[in-house]
Amino acid sequence: MLLFLFHYKGTMMDLLTEGNAAKLYCLNWIEQYVSSQNRDINILDLGCGSALNFVKLLQNHKNVRYIGIEPSPAACEAARRNLSGLNATIINGPAYDIYGKVVHEQFDLVVSFSVFEHVYRRLDYLKAAKTCLKPDGYFLINYDAGHFVYPGNLRERTKNLVGPIMARLGQERYFQAFVPEADFQNMLAQLNFKVIEARSFNTQLKGVYKTIPAEHRADFMEKWLDFEQWMNSLNMPYKDAQSRYWLTRNFILKNAS
Ligand SMILES: C[S@@+](CC[C@H](N)C(=O)[O-])C[C@H]1O[C@@H](n2cnc3c(N)ncnc32)[C@H](O)[C@@H]1O
């Protein structure tokens, strides 16, 4: 197994992202992957939002080409602004049935960060990831439970109730629903994905992050990620009830041969 799968300590003041241990973990993993390959790498980001997660990575690694898919026109505009001058293309639309229609190549890495809990047609979305992945590529996906176990404000609570109804009526924009572990694993099996790694991130330290003074945040991020990595190394079995404590599930997947 490749060493970089297990641990990476970035330089303290140059973190690839902040505020989310799962995304930092994935971006560190991607940076190690990119650095270990002596070639050009392409990355497809499903539901890229404003694409801020990839600004530093693209600045640091000129051998990376990035394509983001995003259904919100406003988020696409923000992503194009944030990535201007970098090797990146943003495509407006949902990530369903995209291979051969909106993207015409397969990718070394397909990523999906904090999107899957908002996706209405989940099997179709995972199918899109699968068809866009090179035979030896990796699919890094994480999704969150915070909207459902801690629906902090009225907007979140309303989306939890109204989003699924609107999606059935054809408006998917407000959809969000908890992702049961068994459903996700069933979909992976149907699509012949192999789980390389399944972890949990974002304990309640995610909330504490926001209270840390700005000058200590990078340091906090490293200690937080280290701590959660250590807990993951205990290999505790995961059940849906644990989403109260671990807000994010994080998977690294490959095509099963
Ligand atoms: C919480 S944001 C995450 C954005 C970004 N990945 C990040 O980590 O900052 C969720 C994003 O998923 C997008 N989304 C929802 N359904 C989608 C779908 N079917 N296909 C692609 N993106 C979708 C939303 O438009 C939104 O930008």
The ligand as a MOL file (V3000), in Angstrom:
LIG
                    3D

  0  0  0     0  0            999 V3000
M  V30 BEGIN CTAB
M  V30 COUNTS 27 29 0 0 0
M  V30 BEGIN ATOM
M  V30 1 C -21.9050 22.3780 0.1370 0
M  V30 2 S -21.5610 22.7250 -1.5310 0 CHG=1
M  V30 3 C -19.9030 22.0600 -1.6720 0
M  V30 4 C -19.0990 22.7790 -2.7220 0
M  V30 5 C -17.6370 22.3360 -2.8400 0
M  V30 6 N -17.5360 20.9590 -3.2740 0
M  V30 7 C -16.8990 22.5470 -1.5490 0
M  V30 8 O -16.4300 21.5720 -0.9610 0
M  V30 9 O -16.7550 23.6950 -1.1320 0 CHG=-1
M  V30 10 C -22.5420 21.5500 -2.3980 0
M  V30 11 C -22.5180 21.7750 -3.9030 0
M  V30 12 O -23.1080 20.6410 -4.5500 0
M  V30 13 C -23.7440 21.1080 -5.7170 0
M  V30 14 N -24.6630 20.0470 -6.2060 0
M  V30 15 C -25.8570 19.6780 -5.7270 0
M  V30 16 N -26.4010 18.6980 -6.4750 0
M  V30 17 C -25.4990 18.4150 -7.4530 0
M  V30 18 C -25.4690 17.5080 -8.5570 0
M  V30 19 N -26.4780 16.6740 -8.8070 0
M  V30 20 N -24.3860 17.5030 -9.3560 0
M  V30 21 C -23.3470 18.3350 -9.1060 0
M  V30 22 N -23.3370 19.2230 -8.0940 0
M  V30 23 C -24.3880 19.2710 -7.2750 0
M  V30 24 C -24.4120 22.3920 -5.2310 0
M  V30 25 O -24.7880 23.2520 -6.2980 0
M  V30 26 C -23.3310 22.9940 -4.3500 0
M  V30 27 O -22.4800 23.8680 -5.0220 0
M  V30 END ATOM
M  V30 BEGIN BOND
M  V30 1 1 1 2
M  V30 2 1 2 3
M  V30 3 1 2 10
M  V30 4 1 3 4
M  V30 5 1 4 5
M  V30 6 1 5 6
M  V30 7 1 5 7
M  V30 8 2 7 8
M  V30 9 1 7 9
M  V30 10 1 10 11
M  V30 11 1 11 12
M  V30 12 1 11 26
M  V30 13 1 12 13
M  V30 14 1 13 14
M  V30 15 1 13 24
M  V30 16 1 14 15
M  V30 17 1 14 23
M  V30 18 2 15 16
M  V30 19 1 16 17
M  V30 20 1 17 18
M  V30 21 2 17 23
M  V30 22 1 18 19
M  V30 23 2 18 20
M  V30 24 1 20 21
M  V30 25 2 21 22
M  V30 26 1 22 23
M  V30 27 1 24 25
M  V30 28 1 24 26
M  V30 29 1 26 27
M  V30 END BOND
M  V30 END CTAB
M  END
